[in-house]
Amino acid sequence: MTTPRRADRKRQPKPAPVASPAPGRQVITDARAIRALAHPLRVAVLEAVRRDGEITATQAAELLGESPGNMSWHLQTLAKYGFVEESGKGRGRARPWRIASGYTGLRTGPQDDETAAAGEALARTFMDRTNAEMQDWWSRRLAYPAKWRNAAFVSDTVRYLTAAELDSLMEEITAVLDRYLDRQDPQARPAGARPVRVHAHGYPLPLTDAGN
């Protein structure tokens, strides 16, 4: 395991006000919609649609090693809850699906017990997927040029924040990532750009016996 880099920087950003959702961002609080997304194949096919712009059930089946009928059902389920929509071209399993919202954000609290449980299931789905991808990266990283191996990073640190500051920090990180949101359009990408997974999470830790 390599030593985490870029973890403890002296300069800490000044907390910013919590921003409203950006135009086109879908904030989901409905338990049924959250449960609908909390399925590994639906998360995978939703990302495939987001990355390629449009995808058919047949293409999704080839990409994910599933049957076209199964992928068609998953796409229709995602459409039912507003994650994807038909592009209006083609018929049957050859019709393409596209993202219905430019960005999807999730809020999992405070809510009722049903929504909280659905949010926990979805979070576990995302964490399992991210952990699998991270392990895959470490197993194949030597196949990448040195500039990509050097640019890749793992960051882990502890800071003392209030709940409001933690919420604000999430908005700041999102704002930084949103600088590159237009690169969903291939024409907006600079030469040499590749898809990069950026995974960030923040959560409170138990206090030590000394209260720290």
N, C-alpha and C positions, 0 to 999 in steps of 0.2 A: 504494500500500500504506500503510495507516495505521500510526501508531506503536503498538506493543503497549502496553496499559494493564494496570494491576494486576500488573506483572511483578516488581518489585523492592521488596518490602516489608521493612522493617527487622526486624520481629518474625518469628522463625522458630519453628514449633511444636516442642515437646519430643517426641522420638521416642517412640512408644507401642509396647507389645509387639505382636507379630504376632498378630492375632486368628484364631480358628477360623472356618471358613465359617459364615455366618449360617444359621438354619433355613430350609430351602427353597432354598438356593443349591446349584446343581449345579456341581461342580468337575470338569472333563473333562480326562483325561490319556490317553485311549485314541486312538491314531493314526487308527483307522477312523472314530470319531465326529468327530474334528476335521476329517478330510478330507471327511466328509459335509457338514459345515457350510460348508466353504471354497468356496462357490459363490455368486456375487452374487444369484441369484434366491432361493436358500434363505435367505440373510441377510435379504433384503427381505421375504419372506413371513413369516419368523419375527418380524420387527419388526411387521408388520401384525397378526399374531395377538396379539402382546403388547399392542399399542395398542388394538385393538378388542375384545379378550377372546375372541372366537370369529370364525372366518372359514371359509367354504366354498371349495372349489376354484374354483367359478364366480365367487365374489366376488374371490378372489385374481387370477384371470385378467383380470377387468375392471380391477382396480386396477393391475396390472403390465403389461397389454398382451400377455398370453400366452394360450395355449389352455387351456381347463379341464382337458383331459387331461394336459398338461404340468405344470400346477400340482398336479394330483392326485398325480402321480408324485413331485414334489418334497416334498409334504406327507407322503406315505407314507414317503419316505426319512428325513425329519426324525423321524417317529414311530418308525421302526426303531431309531434311536439315542437315543431318549428325550427329544427336544426338545419334541415336541407329542404330543397324544393326541386321540382322538375324544371328543366331549362326550356321545355316546350318543343324539343326536337326528338325525333325517333319515337318508337313504340315498343311496348313490352319491356323485356329485359335489355333492349338496346337503347332505351331512352336515357339520356344523361341526367344526372342529378348535380345540383350545385349548392353551395352554402347559402342559406337563407339570411344570414346575418354576417356582417363583416368581421365580427369578433364575438366570442362567447366568454362571458365572465360568470363566475359562480359565487354566490353568497350563501353560506350555510348556517348563519346564525345572527341574531337570536331567532329561534323559531320553535314550533311545536315539536313534540317528540318524533312524529312521523317524518317530518322534513329533515330533522337532524340525523335520523338513522339513514335516510336516503343519501344525505350529503356525505356521511361517513363511508357508505358503501362506494360512492363515486370516488372519494378521495383515495380509498384503498385500490380501486381500479387504476387510477392514474399513478399511484406510487409503485404498484407492481409493474406497470408498463415502463416507468422511468428506470426502475432498478434493473429490469431486464435489458433495457437499452444501454445503460451504463456498463453493465457486465459485458455486453457485446462490444462496446467501444474499446474496453481494455483488452479484449481478446484479439482485436484486429487493428489496434492503433498503429502498429509498426508498418502496416501497409500504406499509411498516410505519409505525405511529405513532412519533413521536420518542422516546417513553418506551422502546419496544423497541429502537430503534436505539442509544440511549444505554446501555441495560442490557447489550446484547451486547458481548462482549469477546474479545480474543485475548491470551493471556499466554505469554511466552517468557522464560526465565531460565536461568542456570547456578548451581547450588549444589554444594558439595563434600560428598558423602555416602559412607558405607560401603555395601556391598551390603545389610547388615541394615537400615540406615536407609532405603534406597530401598524395600525391601520393606515396611517399616513405614509409609512415606509413602503407598504405594498403599492400605494398609488404612485409613489415616486419611481419605483422599479418598473411598474406598468408603463409609466410615461416614457421612460428611457427606451423600453422595448417597442413602444408605439412609433418611435422615430423610423423604424424599419418596416412598418406595416404596409407601406405602399409597394414593397418588394414582393408581395403576393403576385404582382404583375411581373412576368419574366422580363419585360422590356425595361423595368425600373432597376434591375439588378446590375451592379458593376461586374466587370469581368472577374472571374475567379470566385464569385459568391457561391456558397454551398448552403444547404439546409443545416441549421445548427439548433440543437435542443438546449434551451436555457430553462433550468428548473430551479425555482427558488421557493423556500418555505420558511415561515417564521412562527414559532409557537412558544408559550411560556414553559419554563423548566421548574421543577420542584426546588424550593429554597434549601440551602444547606442548613446544617444545625446552627450555624452562626447567623442565619438570616440573610445570606447573600445569594 
